[in-house]
Amino acid sequence: MASKPTFVTQEGLQKLKDELEFLKVTKRKEVAEALKQAKAFGDLSENSEYDEAKNEQAEVEHKIAELEDILENVEIIKTSRRKTRVNVGSSVKVYDFDLSEEVTYTIVGSTESDPLNNKISDESPIGKALLSAKPGDEVEADTPAGALKMEVLEIL
């Protein structure tokens, strides 16, 4: 079953590749060394260091598989020169009626979201609400904190 595409910027793609490389080349070696040292302690049935190293190995392998799956289904975000509708990769200035202020969001793929820096996932409630909106549209996002009403002012 094919996974759905993961949208990333060129910078985000490089970060994913770098993380995968680190896990495969460096972290695997570190975990293998920890396993080797833990085995040297003897009886594996009561060896907490060995159990810890095996758990870390499983986590690393899981993360590697997850990153490989993401990279197999990655789609690079191409920013459009046309600023008629909000897309993944768009920066959009909105008026937040609850905060009574303007806020600028950048819509990114889920692997690059950073809400503290207003980079929001296309899968988040606000991201979903803004996708395909155009300047002048009022949108409402059903967030965990309640409904959030915004007006799209400009696509940057």
Residue pairs with C-beta under 8 A, 6 or more apart in sequence:
2 73
3 69
3 72
3 73
4 73
5 73
5 74
5 75
6 70
6 73
6 74
6 75
6 109
6 110
6 111
7 74
7 75
7 76
7 77
7 88
7 89
7 108
7 109
7 110
7 122
8 16
8 74
8 75
8 76
8 77
8 108
8 109
8 111
8 112
9 76
9 77
9 89
9 108
9 109
9 112
10 76
12 108
12 109
12 111
12 112
13 71
13 74
13 76
15 112
16 67
16 70
16 71
16 74
16 111
17 71
19 67
20 64
20 67
20 68
20 71
23 60
23 63
23 64
23 67
24 64
27 60
28 60
31 53
31 56
31 57
31 60
32 57
34 49
34 52
34 53
34 56
35 50
35 53
35 54
35 57
37 49
37 53
38 47
38 49
38 50
38 52
38 53
39 47
39 50
41 47
41 49
41 50
44 50
70 111
77 88
77 89
77 108
77 109
78 89
79 89
79 90
80 87
80 89
80 90
83 90
83 154
83 155
83 156
84 134
84 155
85 132
85 133
85 134
85 155
86 92
86 107
86 130
86 131
86 132
86 133
86 134
86 152
86 155
87 107
87 131
87 132
88 107
88 108
88 109
88 122
88 131
89 106
89 107
89 108
90 106
90 107
90 155
90 156
91 104
91 105
91 106
91 107
91 155
91 156
92 104
92 105
92 106
92 107
92 130
92 133
92 152
92 154
92 155
92 156
93 102
93 103
93 104
93 152
93 153
93 154
93 155
93 156
94 102
94 103
94 104
94 105
94 130
94 150
94 151
94 152
94 153
95 101
95 102
95 103
95 150
95 151
95 153
96 102
96 103
96 148
96 149
96 150
97 149
97 150
97 151
98 148
98 149
102 153
103 118
103 150
104 118
104 156
105 118
105 119
105 120
105 126
105 127
105 130
106 118
106 119
106 120
107 120
107 121
107 122
107 127
107 130
107 131
108 114
108 119
108 120
108 121
108 122
109 121
109 122
110 121
110 122
110 123
112 119
112 121
113 119
113 120
113 121
113 124
115 124
120 126
120 127
121 127
122 128
122 131
125 141
125 142
125 143
125 144
125 148
126 141
126 143
126 148
126 150
128 141
129 139
129 140
129 141
129 148
129 150
130 139
130 141
130 150
130 152
133 139
133 152
134 152
134 155
135 152
135 153
135 154
135 155
136 151
136 152
137 151
137 152
138 149
138 150
138 151
138 152
139 149
139 150
139 151
139 152
140 147
140 148
140 149
140 150
141 147
141 148
141 150
142 148
